[in-house]
Amino acid sequence: MSDLKSQLKDAQKAAMRAKDKARLTVIRGMLAAIKRIEVDERIELDDARILSVLDKMLKQRRDSISQFEAAG
């Protein structure tokens, strides 16, 4: 397992213990996106690929925010 993925799992456990629902939802979404790609491509992602997946997710969120703000 990659270092980044294990850090995300540790962060998930910490968010569960702290009962931080917002943080937990975000971390679960990131882990789900990583898992989806691993299952689809039948590979285990390395840290570089995980970062590219997270960058893509971040870009999508920023685009959604700008579209929402533009719509008023």
C-alpha positions as CSV (number, residue, x, y, z in Angstrom):
1,M,0.0,0.0,0.0
2,S,1.3,3.4,-0.9
3,D,2.3,5.9,1.8
4,L,-0.4,8.4,0.7
5,K,-3.1,5.8,0.8
6,S,-2.1,4.7,4.3
7,Q,-2.1,8.4,5.4
8,L,-5.6,8.8,4.1
9,K,-6.7,5.7,6.0
10,D,-5.1,7.0,9.2
11,A,-6.8,10.3,8.6
12,Q,-10.1,8.5,8.1
13,K,-9.7,6.7,11.5
14,A,-8.8,10.0,13.2
15,A,-11.9,11.7,11.7
16,M,-14.1,8.8,12.9
17,R,-12.7,9.1,16.4
18,A,-13.1,12.9,16.5
19,K,-16.6,12.5,15.0
20,D,-15.7,15.1,12.4
21,K,-18.4,14.2,9.8
22,A,-17.4,16.8,7.2
23,R,-13.7,15.6,7.1
24,L,-14.8,12.0,7.1
25,T,-17.1,12.5,4.1
26,V,-14.3,14.1,2.1
27,I,-11.7,11.4,3.0
28,R,-14.2,8.7,2.2
29,G,-14.8,10.3,-1.2
30,M,-11.1,10.4,-1.9
31,L,-10.6,6.8,-0.9
32,A,-13.6,5.7,-3.0
33,A,-12.2,7.5,-6.1
34,I,-8.9,5.7,-5.6
35,K,-10.5,2.4,-5.0
36,R,-12.7,2.8,-8.1
37,I,-9.7,3.3,-10.4
38,E,-7.8,0.4,-8.7
39,V,-10.8,-1.9,-9.3
40,D,-11.4,-0.7,-12.9
41,E,-7.8,-1.0,-14.0
42,R,-6.9,-4.0,-11.7
43,I,-3.8,-2.3,-10.4
44,E,-2.6,-0.7,-7.1
45,L,-2.0,3.0,-7.6
46,D,1.3,4.5,-6.6
47,D,1.6,7.9,-4.9
48,A,2.1,9.8,-8.1
49,R,-1.1,8.4,-9.6
50,I,-3.0,9.0,-6.4
51,L,-2.0,12.6,-6.5
52,S,-3.2,13.0,-10.1
53,V,-6.6,11.5,-9.1
54,L,-6.8,13.9,-6.2
55,D,-5.8,16.9,-8.4
56,K,-8.5,15.9,-10.8
57,M,-11.1,15.8,-8.0
58,L,-9.9,19.2,-6.7
59,K,-10.2,20.7,-10.2
60,Q,-13.8,19.3,-10.5
61,R,-14.8,20.8,-7.2
62,R,-13.3,24.2,-8.1
63,D,-15.1,24.2,-11.4
64,S,-18.4,23.4,-9.7
65,I,-17.9,26.2,-7.2
66,S,-17.2,28.7,-10.0
67,Q,-20.2,27.6,-12.0
68,F,-22.4,27.8,-8.9
69,E,-21.2,31.3,-8.1
70,A,-21.7,32.4,-11.7
71,A,-25.3,31.1,-11.7
72,G,-26.0,33.3,-8.7
